[in-house]
Amino acid sequence: MTVNTWSVPETELLQEIERRLDDGGDTDVLATIVRVEGNAYRRPGAKSLLGTDGSGVGSITPGCLEDEIRAASDSVRESGRPELVTYDLMEDESDGWGLGVGCNGIIDVLLEPLSVTYRPVVDAVTGGHSIAVCTVLDSDTAHTLSPGDRAYYHPEEDRLSTPADEPTSAWPADLLAAPAGEFAARENASALEIEHDGTTLSVFVDGLAPPAELVVFGTGHDVAPVTEFGAKTGFRVTVVGFRGAVDLEDRFPDADRTVTTSPGRLGDDVDLGPGTYAVVMTHNFLDDRLAVDALLDAGVPYIGLMGPHDRFERMLEAFDADGRSVDRDALEAVYTPVGLDLGDGSPYGIAHSIVAELLAVANGRQPRHLRERGDHIHERVDHDPIG
C-alpha cells in the first residue's frame, strides 16, 4: 500500500469500491473497524479495501497491523465467509500485539468478501442520500440471521431494505430505526446488542452520508492548497471563478467541479444551502461582497472570508448603503479573517489554518490542543442493549 492509497478519504474509497464492483471482481476483502475499547488510531466505521496482490485502499491503522490484516484477509478470501478479528494493542510486557505498538486499545475488525451486498451503499451515497448499513456480527444459534447478513436503513424513507429485496421480517426493524437514523444523520458507527424474539443479535450499524460541499470562490494560486486540503479531508470541492481568463480545471486539479460564472448568476450555477461550506478569496472587494451576500441569503453555515476584519466592516457599510438589511444572527456564520491562529504565513500554512477551522465548524468542535481534551479524541457512541 502506498501513502497515496493509504490516506484516501472515504469518498475515494467508496469510488474504488464502486469501480471494483463494476469490474465484477470478487476477490477483494473489505476491512471495517466495528468496535474499539480504549484508544486506537481510527474509530468504528473506518475502512480499508484489500486486494489479492497485497495492495490496499484506505486505512484502519497507521500501518502497524497491515501485515496481520492482510494475512487474515487471505483466509477470508479463501473461505468466502466474513470473520471478526480482534487485535489487542494494549501496552504490556507479554508477547503479542501490544508489544511496541502503544495504542492502548483493543479493536475488532470485520473482514468480509466484497460483494454485491455493498452496491446499495455505494448507490445511496453517490446518489446524494444518507444510509445506515446494518451488518450482523453475531447471533444466537436460534436466530435466522447469521454473521455477515446485511440490511440497509434509508432515513429519508424510514425504510429497511435487504440485498435483492429479500424479506426483512427476520430483522428487528422497529428497534433498529432510531439508532440507524441517528447514525446516518451524524455519520456515526457502533456495534449494538439487540434483544429480539427471545434471542440476542450483535449488529454493527454504520452511518454514511454524501460528502459535505465546499465551495471556494477565487482563481488565484492560493486557492489550490485550500482545494487540495479540502478534497483530502473528504469534502466535495467546487471552485468558482468570476473571470473567464483562467482554465480552472487545469489550475485546480483537486477540485471535483469548477464553475465560471458571474456573481449575479450564483444561485443558478451553484447549489448553495445549509449543507454547503464556503471560502471566499477572490481578492476583489466587489466580487467578495456579492459572493458573501449570496451566501448569507442561502443560509450557509460557514463563510470563511479572506482579509482583515476592517475590510468586512467596510463590506457591511456597503450593504447598509445599498439598503441591504443583514440579520446579525446570520453574521455568526462569517469567519473573518478566515482560519485558525497557527502562526504560519506560508501558502500551505494559511490553507492549513483555513481547512482546520472549517473542519472544526463542520464537526461542531472548539479548536484546542488535544492534550487539553481530557477524554477520547474520537467521539464515542455508547448504547445500552436494545429490546
Secondary structure, 3 states (H helix, E strand, C coil): CCHHHHCCCHHHHHHHHHHHHHCCCCCCEEEEEEEEEECCCCCCCCEEEECCCCCEECCCCCCCCHHHHHHHHHHHHHHCCCEEEEEECCCCCCCCCCCCCCCCEEEEEEEEECCHHHHHHHHHHHCCCCEEEEEEEEECCCCCCCCCCEEEEECCCCEEECHHHCCCCCCCHHHHHHHHHHHHHHCCEEEEEEEECCEEEEEEEEEECCCCEEEEECCCCCHHHHHHHHHHCCCEEEEEECCCCCCHHHHCCCCCEEEECCHHHHHHHCCCCCCEEEEECCCCHHHHHHHHHHHHHHCCCEEEECCCHHHHHHHHHHHHHCCCCCCCCHHHHEECCCCCCCCCCCHHHHHHHHHHHHHHHHCCCCCCCHHHCCCCCCCCCCCCCEC
